[in-house]
Amino acid sequence: MNDEPDGTRLDGHHAIHLETGVALINALTGDHVHGKPKPAPVGHDLVRAAAEALRQSDGQVDLPVAERLRAVASRLREIIESLSRREYDQAAGLLNRMLADSKARPHLHRHGDQSWHLHFHSPDADLVQQWTAGLAVSVAAALGDHIPHRVGLCAAPRCDQVYIDASQAQIKRFCGLACQNRVKAAAYRARRSGP
Ligand SMILES: [Zn+2]
């Protein structure tokens, strides 16, 4: 797996979880994207969106699993919204509840002749519990490392996308160029039509 240093102290494993969490939130939750209404995926679309966000192509994601993943994504969104408002006490409380519900139980594991590595979920956890534990632990690690500003909500109107700010300066405000340009264009139009 890609393990590039990105200027923060969040280790590769947590960084990858955080990316997956953001992908899951953006794929399964939110009412608007880039200024347009965003219909909630249902049925087959929901299953495909969830599987893509987890990069899980082995058929483990069916509709009930995808619905549970959407609930996990909604909880994560609530946490990231709290973080973006700098309501850290609230975020910590929500995270502690998510950790408890996930029955996270760190243990060392090895597949075949791979090296030992840390799993956060209990050994008998199903797919959704595994992800819930992994995502909750990684967001909690980010919060504990005082780098919660790395995740944020797009500041553009009518966009609910969440982003990760990997820049050194931590100045990202929008989910991407589409929203950044949209806001710039609106400001330009407002100046031109002004008095
Ligand atoms: Zn946006």
py3Dmol code that shows the C-alpha trace and the ligand (Angstrom):
import py3Dmol

protein = """\
ATOM      1  CA  MET A   1       0.000   0.000   0.000  1.00  0.00           C
ATOM      2  CA  ASN A   2       0.983   3.595  -0.650  1.00  0.00           C
ATOM      3  CA  ASP A   3       2.694   4.956   2.426  1.00  0.00           C
ATOM      4  CA  GLU A   4       4.101   8.327   1.369  1.00  0.00           C
ATOM      5  CA  PRO A   5       5.040  10.823   4.035  1.00  0.00           C
ATOM      6  CA  ASP A   6       2.745  13.818   3.641  1.00  0.00           C
ATOM      7  CA  GLY A   7       4.191  16.322   6.061  1.00  0.00           C
ATOM      8  CA  THR A   8       2.094  15.284   9.051  1.00  0.00           C
ATOM      9  CA  ARG A   9       2.671  12.751  11.753  1.00  0.00           C
ATOM     10  CA  LEU A  10      -0.350  10.641  10.872  1.00  0.00           C
ATOM     11  CA  ASP A  11       1.103   7.259   9.929  1.00  0.00           C
ATOM     12  CA  GLY A  12       0.364   5.587   6.621  1.00  0.00           C
ATOM     13  CA  HIS A  13      -2.189   3.149   7.961  1.00  0.00           C
ATOM     14  CA  HIS A  14      -4.310   5.845   9.580  1.00  0.00           C
ATOM     15  CA  ALA A  15      -3.913   8.127   6.570  1.00  0.00           C
ATOM     16  CA  ILE A  16      -5.300   5.406   4.299  1.00  0.00           C
ATOM     17  CA  HIS A  17      -8.233   4.830   6.656  1.00  0.00           C
ATOM     18  CA  LEU A  18      -8.936   8.552   6.698  1.00  0.00           C
ATOM     19  CA  GLU A  19      -8.968   8.614   2.887  1.00  0.00           C
ATOM     20  CA  THR A  20     -11.379   5.694   2.862  1.00  0.00           C
ATOM     21  CA  GLY A  21     -13.585   7.409   5.443  1.00  0.00           C
ATOM     22  CA  VAL A  22     -13.748  10.552   3.320  1.00  0.00           C
ATOM     23  CA  ALA A  23     -14.511   8.472   0.203  1.00  0.00           C
ATOM     24  CA  LEU A  24     -17.322   6.694   2.069  1.00  0.00           C
ATOM     25  CA  ILE A  25     -18.808   9.964   3.382  1.00  0.00           C
ATOM     26  CA  ASN A  26     -18.729  11.601  -0.050  1.00  0.00           C
ATOM     27  CA  ALA A  27     -20.104   8.520  -1.820  1.00  0.00           C
ATOM     28  CA  LEU A  28     -22.974   7.734   0.537  1.00  0.00           C
ATOM     29  CA  THR A  29     -24.031  10.953   2.294  1.00  0.00           C
ATOM     30  CA  GLY A  30     -24.650  14.635   1.593  1.00  0.00           C
ATOM     31  CA  ASP A  31     -27.490  16.434  -0.191  1.00  0.00           C
ATOM     32  CA  HIS A  32     -25.451  18.600  -2.574  1.00  0.00           C
ATOM     33  CA  VAL A  33     -22.265  18.285  -4.591  1.00  0.00           C
ATOM     34  CA  HIS A  34     -20.497  21.098  -6.512  1.00  0.00           C
ATOM     35  CA  GLY A  35     -23.598  23.300  -6.320  1.00  0.00           C
ATOM     36  CA  LYS A  36     -26.060  20.692  -7.536  1.00  0.00           C
ATOM     37  CA  PRO A  37     -28.549  18.497  -5.668  1.00  0.00           C
ATOM     38  CA  LYS A  38     -27.154  15.042  -5.066  1.00  0.00           C
ATOM     39  CA  PRO A  39     -29.696  12.228  -5.014  1.00  0.00           C
ATOM     40  CA  ALA A  40     -28.972   9.604  -2.362  1.00  0.00           C
ATOM     41  CA  PRO A  41     -27.863   6.358  -4.027  1.00  0.00           C
ATOM     42  CA  VAL A  42     -30.295   3.477  -3.582  1.00  0.00           C
ATOM     43  CA  GLY A  43     -30.344  -0.221  -4.406  1.00  0.00           C
ATOM     44  CA  HIS A  44     -27.667  -1.342  -6.811  1.00  0.00           C
ATOM     45  CA  ASP A  45     -26.167   2.186  -7.017  1.00  0.00           C
ATOM     46  CA  LEU A  46     -25.749   2.232  -3.250  1.00  0.00           C
ATOM     47  CA  VAL A  47     -24.025  -1.163  -3.265  1.00  0.00           C
ATOM     48  CA  ARG A  48     -21.680  -0.094  -6.064  1.00  0.00           C
ATOM     49  CA  ALA A  49     -20.875   3.266  -4.435  1.00  0.00           C
ATOM     50  CA  ALA A  50     -20.088   1.608  -1.096  1.00  0.00           C
ATOM     51  CA  ALA A  51     -17.939  -1.104  -2.672  1.00  0.00           C
ATOM     52  CA  GLU A  52     -16.021   1.472  -4.731  1.00  0.00           C
ATOM     53  CA  ALA A  53     -15.380   3.681  -1.697  1.00  0.00           C
ATOM     54  CA  LEU A  54     -13.950   0.674   0.170  1.00  0.00           C
ATOM     55  CA  ARG A  55     -12.175  -0.592  -2.982  1.00  0.00           C
ATOM     56  CA  GLN A  56     -13.920  -3.879  -2.217  1.00  0.00           C
ATOM     57  CA  SER A  57     -14.552  -5.787  -5.425  1.00  0.00           C
ATOM     58  CA  ASP A  58     -15.050  -9.265  -3.994  1.00  0.00           C
ATOM     59  CA  GLY A  59     -18.832  -9.156  -3.625  1.00  0.00           C
ATOM     60  CA  GLN A  60     -18.742  -8.759   0.158  1.00  0.00           C
ATOM     61  CA  VAL A  61     -20.856  -5.603  -0.062  1.00  0.00           C
ATOM     62  CA  ASP A  62     -24.551  -6.430  -0.530  1.00  0.00           C
ATOM     63  CA  LEU A  63     -27.519  -4.132   0.093  1.00  0.00           C
ATOM     64  CA  PRO A  64     -27.821  -4.691   3.884  1.00  0.00           C
ATOM     65  CA  VAL A  65     -24.046  -4.167   4.253  1.00  0.00           C
ATOM     66  CA  ALA A  66     -24.215  -1.008   2.111  1.00  0.00           C
ATOM     67  CA  GLU A  67     -27.080   0.361   4.252  1.00  0.00           C
ATOM     68  CA  ARG A  68     -25.021  -0.225   7.393  1.00  0.00           C
ATOM     69  CA  LEU A  69     -22.017   1.436   5.749  1.00  0.00           C
ATOM     70  CA  ARG A  70     -24.193   4.463   4.974  1.00  0.00           C
ATOM     71  CA  ALA A  71     -25.061   4.674   8.679  1.00  0.00           C
ATOM     72  CA  VAL A  72     -21.324   4.520   9.511  1.00  0.00           C
ATOM     73  CA  ALA A  73     -20.672   7.262   6.921  1.00  0.00           C
ATOM     74  CA  SER A  74     -23.386   9.461   8.486  1.00  0.00           C
ATOM     75  CA  ARG A  75     -21.775   9.100  11.900  1.00  0.00           C
ATOM     76  CA  LEU A  76     -18.364   9.956  10.456  1.00  0.00           C
ATOM     77  CA  ARG A  77     -19.831  12.993   8.691  1.00  0.00           C
ATOM     78  CA  GLU A  78     -21.276  14.213  11.981  1.00  0.00           C
ATOM     79  CA  ILE A  79     -17.826  13.845  13.578  1.00  0.00           C
ATOM     80  CA  ILE A  80     -16.037  15.676  10.756  1.00  0.00           C
ATOM     81  CA  GLU A  81     -18.661  18.433  10.820  1.00  0.00           C
ATOM     82  CA  SER A  82     -17.976  18.853  14.552  1.00  0.00           C
ATOM     83  CA  LEU A  83     -14.228  18.955  13.870  1.00  0.00           C
ATOM     84  CA  SER A  84     -14.651  21.550  11.124  1.00  0.00           C
ATOM     85  CA  ARG A  85     -16.557  23.748  13.625  1.00  0.00           C
ATOM     86  CA  ARG A  86     -13.707  23.104  16.099  1.00  0.00           C
ATOM     87  CA  GLU A  87     -16.138  21.484  18.519  1.00  0.00           C
ATOM     88  CA  TYR A  88     -13.542  18.996  19.693  1.00  0.00           C
ATOM     89  CA  ASP A  89     -15.375  17.901  22.875  1.00  0.00           C
ATOM     90  CA  GLN A  90     -18.426  17.008  20.837  1.00  0.00           C
ATOM     91  CA  ALA A  91     -16.295  15.167  18.243  1.00  0.00           C
ATOM     92  CA  ALA A  92     -14.470  13.226  20.973  1.00  0.00           C
ATOM     93  CA  GLY A  93     -17.766  12.158  22.545  1.00  0.00           C
ATOM     94  CA  LEU A  94     -19.137  10.961  19.195  1.00  0.00           C
ATOM     95  CA  LEU A  95     -15.880   9.130  18.455  1.00  0.00           C
ATOM     96  CA  ASN A  96     -15.845   7.412  21.833  1.00  0.00           C
ATOM     97  CA  ARG A  97     -19.384   6.183  21.208  1.00  0.00           C
ATOM     98  CA  MET A  98     -18.406   4.935  17.751  1.00  0.00           C
ATOM     99  CA  LEU A  99     -15.350   3.138  19.176  1.00  0.00           C
ATOM    100  CA  ALA A 100     -17.505   1.461  21.818  1.00  0.00           C
ATOM    101  CA  ASP A 101     -20.195   0.440  19.302  1.00  0.00           C
ATOM    102  CA  SER A 102     -17.567  -0.974  16.928  1.00  0.00           C
ATOM    103  CA  LYS A 103     -16.233  -3.188  19.732  1.00  0.00           C
ATOM    104  CA  ALA A 104     -12.744  -2.183  18.576  1.00  0.00           C
ATOM    105  CA  ARG A 105     -10.190  -4.600  19.988  1.00  0.00           C
ATOM    106  CA  PRO A 106      -6.663  -4.050  18.749  1.00  0.00           C
ATOM    107  CA  HIS A 107      -4.691  -7.210  18.056  1.00  0.00           C
ATOM    108  CA  LEU A 108      -1.697  -8.219  15.996  1.00  0.00           C
ATOM    109  CA  HIS A 109      -2.436 -10.276  12.930  1.00  0.00           C
ATOM    110  CA  ARG A 110      -0.513 -11.787  10.064  1.00  0.00           C
ATOM    111  CA  HIS A 111      -1.713 -13.148   6.729  1.00  0.00           C
ATOM    112  CA  GLY A 112       0.375 -16.111   5.605  1.00  0.00           C
ATOM    113  CA  ASP A 113       4.044 -15.144   5.630  1.00  0.00           C
ATOM    114  CA  GLN A 114       3.394 -11.371   5.761  1.00  0.00           C
ATOM    115  CA  SER A 115       4.791  -9.433   8.687  1.00  0.00           C
ATOM    116  CA  TRP A 116       2.685  -8.849  11.794  1.00  0.00           C
ATOM    117  CA  HIS A 117       0.481  -5.794  11.702  1.00  0.00           C
ATOM    118  CA  LEU A 118      -2.121  -4.201  13.893  1.00  0.00           C
ATOM    119  CA  HIS A 119      -5.827  -4.779  13.321  1.00  0.00           C
ATOM    120  CA  PHE A 120      -8.206  -2.586  15.269  1.00  0.00           C
ATOM    121  CA  HIS A 121     -11.335  -4.729  15.089  1.00  0.00           C
ATOM    122  CA  SER A 122     -12.093  -7.833  17.093  1.00  0.00           C
ATOM    123  CA  PRO A 123     -11.164 -11.102  15.331  1.00  0.00           C
ATOM    124  CA  ASP A 124     -14.817 -12.120  14.829  1.00  0.00           C
ATOM    125  CA  ALA A 125     -15.958  -8.735  13.476  1.00  0.00           C
ATOM    126  CA  ASP A 126     -17.895  -8.692  10.203  1.00  0.00           C
ATOM    127  CA  LEU A 127     -16.948  -6.372   7.318  1.00  0.00           C
ATOM    128  CA  VAL A 128     -18.914  -3.366   8.600  1.00  0.00           C
ATOM    129  CA  GLN A 129     -17.634  -3.762  12.164  1.00  0.00           C
ATOM    130  CA  GLN A 130     -14.085  -4.044  10.815  1.00  0.00           C
ATOM    131  CA  TRP A 131     -14.423  -0.784   8.931  1.00  0.00           C
ATOM    132  CA  THR A 132     -16.239   0.966  11.768  1.00  0.00           C
ATOM    133  CA  ALA A 133     -13.439   0.066  14.174  1.00  0.00           C
ATOM    134  CA  GLY A 134     -10.658   0.974  11.725  1.00  0.00           C
ATOM    135  CA  LEU A 135     -12.219   4.292  10.721  1.00  0.00           C
ATOM    136  CA  ALA A 136     -13.081   5.294  14.282  1.00  0.00           C
ATOM    137  CA  VAL A 137      -9.562   4.470  15.529  1.00  0.00           C
ATOM    138  CA  SER A 138      -7.909   6.419  12.703  1.00  0.00           C
ATOM    139  CA  VAL A 139     -10.085   9.520  13.090  1.00  0.00           C
ATOM    140  CA  ALA A 140      -9.495   9.289  16.844  1.00  0.00           C
ATOM    141  CA  ALA A 141      -5.725   9.058  16.215  1.00  0.00           C
ATOM    142  CA  ALA A 142      -5.913  12.187  14.023  1.00  0.00           C
ATOM    143  CA  LEU A 143      -7.827  14.031  16.738  1.00  0.00           C
ATOM    144  CA  GLY A 144      -5.384  12.835  19.401  1.00  0.00           C
ATOM    145  CA  ASP A 145      -2.460  14.017  17.275  1.00  0.00           C
ATOM    146  CA  HIS A 146      -3.974  17.503  17.064  1.00  0.00           C
ATOM    147  CA  ILE A 147      -4.319  17.322  13.316  1.00  0.00           C
ATOM    148  CA  PRO A 148      -8.115  17.346  12.947  1.00  0.00           C
ATOM    149  CA  HIS A 149      -7.831  20.374  10.666  1.00  0.00           C
ATOM    150  CA  ARG A 150      -6.632  17.957   7.991  1.00  0.00           C
ATOM    151  CA  VAL A 151     -10.237  16.957   7.318  1.00  0.00           C
ATOM    152  CA  GLY A 152     -12.796  19.552   6.449  1.00  0.00           C
ATOM    153  CA  LEU A 153     -16.082  20.372   4.799  1.00  0.00           C
ATOM    154  CA  CYS A 154     -16.172  22.165   1.446  1.00  0.00           C
ATOM    155  CA  ALA A 155     -16.786  25.879   2.082  1.00  0.00           C
ATOM    156  CA  ALA A 156     -18.636  26.417  -1.213  1.00  0.00           C
ATOM    157  CA  PRO A 157     -22.401  26.915  -1.131  1.00  0.00           C
ATOM    158  CA  ARG A 158     -24.505  23.836  -1.868  1.00  0.00           C
ATOM    159  CA  CYS A 159     -21.665  21.372  -1.535  1.00  0.00           C
ATOM    160  CA  ASP A 160     -21.484  18.771   1.236  1.00  0.00           C
ATOM    161  CA  GLN A 161     -18.254  17.115   0.128  1.00  0.00           C
ATOM    162  CA  VAL A 162     -15.603  16.354   2.717  1.00  0.00           C
ATOM    163  CA  TYR A 163     -11.906  16.678   1.904  1.00  0.00           C
ATOM    164  CA  ILE A 164      -8.483  15.875   3.295  1.00  0.00           C
ATOM    165  CA  ASP A 165      -5.991  18.738   3.347  1.00  0.00           C
ATOM    166  CA  ALA A 166      -2.554  17.244   2.748  1.00  0.00           C
ATOM    167  CA  SER A 167      -0.908  20.637   2.129  1.00  0.00           C
ATOM    168  CA  GLN A 168       1.758  21.857   4.535  1.00  0.00           C
ATOM    169  CA  ALA A 169       0.052  25.208   4.960  1.00  0.00           C
ATOM    170  CA  GLN A 170      -3.370  23.674   5.727  1.00  0.00           C
ATOM    171  CA  ILE A 171      -5.196  26.279   3.664  1.00  0.00           C
ATOM    172  CA  LYS A 172      -7.551  24.091   1.654  1.00  0.00           C
ATOM    173  CA  ARG A 173     -11.164  25.314   1.831  1.00  0.00           C
ATOM    174  CA  PHE A 174     -12.899  23.582  -1.054  1.00  0.00           C
ATOM    175  CA  CYS A 175     -13.385  19.968  -2.100  1.00  0.00           C
ATOM    176  CA  GLY A 176     -11.692  20.670  -5.428  1.00  0.00           C
ATOM    177  CA  LEU A 177     -11.201  23.033  -8.343  1.00  0.00           C
ATOM    178  CA  ALA A 178     -14.845  22.774  -9.444  1.00  0.00           C
ATOM    179  CA  CYS A 179     -16.053  24.419  -6.242  1.00  0.00           C
ATOM    180  CA  GLN A 180     -13.112  26.808  -5.954  1.00  0.00           C
ATOM    181  CA  ASN A 181     -13.755  28.123  -9.490  1.00  0.00           C
ATOM    182  CA  ARG A 182     -17.503  28.278  -8.878  1.00  0.00           C
ATOM    183  CA  VAL A 183     -16.997  30.501  -5.822  1.00  0.00           C
ATOM    184  CA  LYS A 184     -14.447  32.681  -7.659  1.00  0.00           C
ATOM    185  CA  ALA A 185     -16.814  33.132 -10.601  1.00  0.00           C
ATOM    186  CA  ALA A 186     -19.688  34.059  -8.283  1.00  0.00           C
ATOM    187  CA  ALA A 187     -17.517  36.657  -6.519  1.00  0.00           C
ATOM    188  CA  TYR A 188     -16.475  38.076  -9.914  1.00  0.00           C
ATOM    189  CA  ARG A 189     -20.093  38.303 -11.075  1.00  0.00           C
ATOM    190  CA  ALA A 190     -21.075  39.961  -7.796  1.00  0.00           C
ATOM    191  CA  ARG A 191     -18.335  42.585  -8.258  1.00  0.00           C
ATOM    192  CA  ARG A 192     -19.380  43.298 -11.853  1.00  0.00           C
ATOM    193  CA  SER A 193     -23.051  43.691 -11.022  1.00  0.00           C
ATOM    194  CA  GLY A 194     -22.290  45.778  -7.950  1.00  0.00           C
ATOM    195  CA  PRO A 195     -23.042  49.517  -7.690  1.00  0.00           C
TER     196      PRO A 195
END
"""
ligand_1 = """\
1
ZN
Zn -17.310 21.418 -2.979
"""
view = py3Dmol.view(width=600, height=400)
view.addModel(protein, "pdb")
view.setStyle({"model": 0}, {"cartoon": {"style": "trace"}})
view.addModel(ligand_1, "xyz")
view.setStyle({"model": 1}, {"stick": {}})
view.zoomTo()
view.show()
